[in-house]
Amino acid sequence: MRIGKFVEHFRAAANAYDAKTLDPVIRFCTTGRQLGYGAYMLTDTLTYLDASGVRPSATAKRMQVQAYKAWMTGLCFSVLNGVYTIYKSRNEEAAQTDKAVAAEKTVEVKKLQRYVLTFPFALPYLDPLSKNIFADLL
């Protein structure tokens, strides 16, 4: 079942590399992850005959070490992709929060403008810096 699976990973890496609509960092991480997993599956396939005991090979141990390194490379790219996705989603959430705060401020300003138009005599009391009107109250 694992024999030949490396082709799927290399095809997925090619598709991720060709996807121009993806974020460049996500595209890079996805391509690296799929190449790492593909290299792992390829070297694992090359050591299949030794692992099954059909034909022992002197280089099988070295190939397995390379396979584990490729697997770790795929895992590292996967972690990088996850960290970047979390970072990006937090930034988008902060931007949406900033937009919501700006919208609330706009609503409050409009309410205040309506209030001032309705009650123009209250204008000096709304801006304490224009005159020192609160000094009389103390």
C-alpha positions as CSV (number, residue, x, y, z in Angstrom):
1,M,0.0,0.0,0.0
2,R,2.9,2.4,0.7
3,I,4.7,1.3,-2.4
4,G,4.1,3.9,-5.1
5,K,2.5,6.4,-2.7
6,F,5.4,8.8,-3.3
7,V,3.9,9.6,-6.7
8,E,0.9,11.1,-5.1
9,H,3.0,13.3,-2.9
10,F,5.1,14.5,-5.7
11,R,2.0,15.2,-7.7
12,A,0.5,17.2,-4.8
13,A,3.8,19.1,-4.5
14,A,3.6,20.0,-8.2
15,N,0.0,21.1,-7.8
16,A,0.9,23.2,-4.8
17,Y,3.8,24.8,-6.6
18,D,1.6,25.7,-9.6
19,A,-1.2,27.2,-7.5
20,K,-0.6,30.9,-8.0
21,T,-3.7,31.9,-6.0
22,L,-2.3,30.6,-2.7
23,D,-0.4,32.8,-0.3
24,P,3.3,32.5,-1.1
25,V,4.3,31.3,2.4
26,I,1.5,28.6,2.4
27,R,2.5,27.6,-1.1
28,F,6.1,27.2,-0.1
29,C,5.3,25.2,3.1
30,T,2.8,23.0,1.3
31,T,5.3,22.3,-1.5
32,G,8.1,21.5,1.0
33,R,5.8,19.3,3.1
34,Q,4.7,17.3,0.1
35,L,8.3,17.0,-1.2
36,G,9.5,15.8,2.2
37,Y,6.8,13.2,2.5
38,G,7.3,12.1,-1.2
39,A,11.1,11.7,-0.5
40,Y,10.3,9.7,2.6
41,M,7.9,7.4,0.7
42,L,10.4,7.0,-2.2
43,T,13.3,6.0,0.1
44,D,11.0,3.8,2.1
45,T,9.9,2.1,-1.1
46,L,13.6,1.6,-2.1
47,T,14.2,-0.2,1.2
48,Y,11.1,-2.4,0.9
49,L,12.9,-5.5,-0.3
50,D,15.4,-5.3,2.7
51,A,12.6,-4.6,5.2
52,S,10.5,-7.6,4.0
53,G,13.6,-9.9,4.1
54,V,13.5,-10.8,0.4
55,R,16.8,-9.2,-0.5
56,P,19.1,-7.8,2.3
57,S,21.0,-4.7,1.4
58,A,24.0,-3.0,3.0
59,T,22.7,0.5,2.2
60,A,19.2,-0.1,3.6
61,K,20.1,1.4,7.0
62,R,21.6,4.5,5.5
63,M,18.5,4.9,3.2
64,Q,16.2,4.5,6.2
65,V,18.1,7.3,8.0
66,Q,17.6,9.5,4.9
67,A,13.9,8.5,4.8
68,Y,13.5,9.6,8.4
69,K,15.3,12.9,7.6
70,A,12.9,13.5,4.7
71,W,9.9,12.7,6.9
72,M,11.2,15.2,9.5
73,T,11.5,17.8,6.8
74,G,7.9,17.2,5.9
75,L,6.8,17.5,9.5
76,C,8.8,20.8,9.9
77,F,7.2,22.3,6.9
78,S,3.8,21.2,8.2
79,V,4.5,22.9,11.6
80,L,5.7,26.1,9.8
81,N,2.5,26.1,7.8
82,G,0.4,25.7,10.9
83,V,2.2,28.5,12.8
84,Y,1.9,30.9,9.8
85,T,-1.8,30.1,9.4
86,I,-2.4,30.9,13.1
87,Y,-0.4,34.1,12.8
88,K,-2.3,35.2,9.7
89,S,-5.7,34.4,11.2
90,R,-4.8,36.4,14.3
91,N,-3.8,39.4,12.2
92,E,-7.0,39.2,10.2
93,E,-9.0,39.0,13.4
94,A,-7.2,42.1,14.8
95,A,-7.9,44.0,11.6
96,Q,-11.6,43.1,11.8
97,T,-11.6,44.2,15.4
98,D,-10.0,47.5,14.4
99,K,-12.7,48.0,11.7
100,A,-15.4,47.2,14.3
101,V,-14.0,49.8,16.7
102,A,-13.7,52.4,14.0
103,A,-17.3,51.7,13.0
104,E,-18.4,52.1,16.6
105,K,-16.6,55.4,16.9
106,T,-18.2,56.6,13.7
107,V,-21.6,55.8,15.2
108,E,-20.8,57.6,18.4
109,V,-19.6,60.7,16.5
110,K,-22.8,60.7,14.5
111,K,-24.9,60.4,17.6
112,L,-23.0,63.3,19.2
113,Q,-23.4,65.4,16.1
114,R,-27.2,64.8,16.1
115,Y,-27.3,65.7,19.8
116,V,-25.4,68.9,19.2
117,L,-27.7,69.9,16.4
118,T,-30.7,69.2,18.6
119,F,-29.3,70.9,21.7
120,P,-26.8,73.6,20.5
121,F,-26.6,75.2,23.9
122,A,-24.9,72.0,25.2
123,L,-21.9,72.5,22.9
124,P,-19.6,74.3,25.3
125,Y,-20.1,71.6,27.9
126,L,-19.1,68.8,25.5
127,D,-15.7,70.3,24.7
128,P,-13.9,71.1,28.0
129,L,-10.7,72.2,26.3
130,S,-12.3,75.0,24.3
131,K,-13.1,77.0,27.5
132,N,-12.5,76.5,31.1
133,I,-16.2,76.2,31.9
134,F,-15.7,73.5,34.5
135,A,-13.7,75.8,36.7
136,D,-16.9,77.6,37.6
137,L,-18.4,74.3,38.8
138,L,-15.6,73.6,41.2
